[in-house]
Amino acid sequence: MGEGISLLYLAVYLWAGWGLARRALPYAGVLHTVPVGCGMAVAMLAMLPAALALGLGFTLQAAWLAALLVCLAGIWAWKSVPEKLPKHKKIRTDKKEWLCAAAACLPAFLLTVYLLYTHILWFDPYSGAYYTGQSGYGDTAMHLAFIKSIAVGGKMPPEYCLLARQEVFGYPFLCESVSSVFLLFGAGLKFAYILPCIPALISVFGGVWLLARQALQHPGKATLASWLFIYGAGLGFVYFMGSKAAFSSIFTGYYTTPTNYVAKNLRWVNCIADLLVPQRATLMGWALAMPCLYLLYRFAFEGEKYLWLPLGLMAGSLPLMQTHSLLMLVIVSGVYLVCPAVQAIQTRTIKPVVPWIKYAVTAGALCVPQLFLVIFRQTSHGNGFLKPVLNWINNGTGENFFWFYIKNIGLVYILLVPAFFCVGSILRRLFLGGFAVKVISELIVFQPNYYDNIKLLYFWFLLACILVAGAVWDWIGKISSRPAQVCLAAGVVIVGTLSGILTLGREVVSKYQVFNASAIATAEYVDENTPADAVFLTGRQHLNPIASLAGRRIICGSSLYVYFHGMQHAQQDMAVRTMYENPSEEMLAAWDVDYVMYSSYERNDYKNHEQWYAKRYPVWYQQGEYTIYEITDGE
């Protein structure tokens, strides 16, 4: 029942999103409006229930009121689309366009959906356990915890469930609440997790192709650019060609892939395997950012100034979806604003920049509250934000800057300079926006984890792929021999994508257990029998069923999460150790602990004082290795 209601709820948002896309792009066909509409639907799904929840709580009442507003917006959008349009202005979509778009987007979409299905709480009926893939072993447990806790807690802004007494949520929580809303309807956790990812993926892959198609004015070039971006990687495959054992290690080792192998300084990951599947902020952020870049291209380079409103509204939804995407859009927009600003100075009139001002004001009106109430509070209270760095993740390795990028990015990087001088001025201007992003990313890190700057650098890579694909296609077209054209094109695709495809092959066959049958049963019992605000003392393991599957608050989560979110957690870390190794009733009361969990993690990681709890408090639950004590007042 919950799944059916969730599907209908999402369908309302998609219907309204497609209507708004038709309203914004009245001359475009379905191929253009569906990806943009999916992005708009994801934006509304994130923003509206959360905004209403500020006053109503994150409840069904807020969710249904949001759906009503979305219905009204959809009715307005569909009714206001002009019925008759000049034929010469319509964008024609022929069979070739559809085939090229399908070749670019459909395999990536189907593969990513399959990986999500097998990486998110994949249930093995023989062992009764949940499994994930290689890339899902780290972050998936965190995302599950946030999604579940937002629905359970019913607060907006939500509480950071992995760290007791934390004042701000150290993660862009709207990328999680888009799934939390479906839990309110009774959907299962796996279903709720994956459902909003479907329109998000359509928006991402469709948006990439649309931007390339609009910039290159050729569907075949756009498909080549999309493939280089989606599957593209460097020359890492060479490191695994020495022997059968080395090649086999790609599919059997843990992060020994041609795109992610620290021992060889291979750090340019595949976007599906290491960004879109495991990192929800990236997936949901790109679901807005890719359509934004497409609209921005038409706005900045094709004179469609009326797009300032949809562009501003979508950009304004980004801060708490993925702050990196917002930062990218600010940088790129600033670069593209230079020409109209110069024109305004030369003509001594503000007219050329008026649409840009409207765009900035619209986006700013939505962004400023999110930035000042959440983002800036987190960066001011947290650790490791905004630090100068030179040479990004290659800093300190001793490896040459250019060789690092040659082996990590490969063909696209090698051909980038000659391609830049062979394409037209508009493509060069388009790429300069990405180049500005790259320069800034090489000089400043914006979060505690230096590596996360790749979330900015990937936008530079997208524009580089578009630039190179356009030039390569033209170079191959100048060859008179058809067989030579085919062989050279195949060589470009193979060399440019082999490392990424091998990495994706590893993801397909990878399988790691995350929660055994006892952990699942424990989480289900906790979810059904404890109040939403219950506080649990657990170990700091990242695979924590109390947080991830039951969504209950714990004293201190894994450093894998809280440290890289910039959280001040030393006090909570010490409190956990003290309450396990030198427990006292006063300490438990000071931290408002309601339940204490023991499993193999706690018994192995801390000096075992379980007998202290067993003598004082009743066993509230016991299943397999899991024992939970209820902290009573002693009466």
C-alpha positions, 0 to 999 in steps of 0.5 A: 500500500505504501509503495503504491501511494508513493508512486502516485505521489511521485507521479504528481510531481513528475506531471507538474515538473514536465508541465513546468518544463513545457512552460519554460521550453515551449518550442522544445519536444519531449526529448528536451522537456522530460529530463528538465521536467524530472529535475524540476520534479526532484527540486519540488520534492526536496523543497516543498515538503521541507519548507512546509515542515518548518511549520507543520513538522515533517509529517503526512500533513506537510507532505499532502499540502505540498502535493496540493501546491504541486498540483496547482502549479502543474495545472497552471503550467499545462494550461499556460503552454501556448496551444499554437506555436510558430512552426519555424520555432519548434525544435524538431526531433527526428529518429536520429535524435532519439537513437543518439539520445538512447545510445547515450542515456539508456545503457547508463540509466539501466546500469545505474538502476541495477547497481542501486537495486543490488547495492541498497539493502539487497536481501539474500534469502539464504543468509537472511542478510543485507548486502551491498556492492563495493562502492556502497559499503562505505556511505550507504549506511549513512544515507539510510540513517539520515533518510530513516531518522528524518522520517522518524524524528518528524522535525525540520530542520532535522536532527543529526542522528549520528551525533548527540547534541549536535546543533546543525545537520552536517550534511545537505539533508534535502537529498535525503528528505526526498526519500524520507517523505515516502517512508511517511506513506508506509513504503519500505526503506529500500523502495523509498531510497531508490524511488526518487533516484529514478527521475534524478537519473533521467535528469542527470543523463538526459541533462548531460546529453541535452547540454552537449547536443545544444552546444555541439549542434549534432546528436552524434557528437553529443553521444560521444561527449556523453560516453566520454563523460559517463564512462570516461577515465584515464589510462589506469587499465594499463596497470592491470594488463601485465598478467591474468592475476593483475587483471582478475584483481580488478573484479576481486579486490577491494578498490583495486580498479583502473579508476580508483587505486590509491597505491598507483595514485589513480584517483579519477573515479567513474561517475556512476560507480563512485559518485552517483550510486553511493553519494546521494548528494551528488546524484540529487545535486546533479539532477538539478545542476545538469538541467541548470547548465543546459538552461544556462547555455540557452540563457547565456549563449542563445539569447533566451533571456526569459529562462532566468526564472526557471534557472533561478528557481532550480539554482536556488534549490541547490544549497541543501541538495549539494552545495558543490553544485551551487558553487559550480553554478555560481562560478560558471555563471560569473564567467558567462556574465563577463560578456554582457557586463562588458557590453553593458559598460560599453553601451552605458546601459544596464539592459544586457545584465537585467536578465542576469540580475533577475536570475541572481535575485531569484536564486539568491532569495532561495539560497540565502536562508539555506546558506545562513541558517544551515550551511554557514553555521556548519562551516563556522562550527565545524572543522576543515572547511575552506583551506588553501591547497595546491595540486588538489589530491596529488599534493604531497605525492611527488608525482608530476602534475601533468602526468597525474592528470594524463594517467587519471583522465587520459585521452580527454586531457591529452587532446584538450589543448589542441581541441580548444584551438580547433573549436568555435568561439562559443565552445571555448567560452563554454569551456572557460566556465569549467576551466575557472572551476578547475583552477579554483578547485586546484587552489582551495578545498571546500570541505574536510575531505580534500578528495571531495573537490572532485565533485567540483572538478567533474563539472570541468570534466563535463565541459572538457568532454564536450569540447574534445568530442566536438573536435575529435568528431570533426577531425575524424570526419576529415579522413576520406576512408570510411574504414579508417574513420570507423577504426579511429572512432572505435579506438577513441571510445575504447581508450577513453572509456575502458578503465571506466567500463572495467570499474563498472564491471567490478561494481556489477559483481561485487557483493559485501554483507552489511547487516546480518539477520540478527542486526535486521531483527534487532533494528526492526524491534527497535523501530517498532518498540522505542519512541522516536526520540530514544537515545542509544549508546552504541559503538562507533562502527559505521554499519550500525543497525540502530542508526541505519535501519531504525533511524534512532539517535546515537551518541557518536557515529563513525569517524568515516562520517562525522569527521568528514562532515566537519563535526566537532565530536571529540566530546561524544567520542570520549563519552562513548568510550567512558560509558563502555569502559568506565560506566556510571549512572551519572554519565548515562544520565548526563547524556540522556541515554535510554538504551545501551547496545552490545554486539560483537563490535562493542565487545571487541572495540572496548574493554568489556564492562557488560557485566556492570550493565547486566547487574543494574539494568534489565535486558530489554532485547536479545537476539544473536550477538545483540543485547540491549539494556534499558536504562531505567531510573532504578525504581 
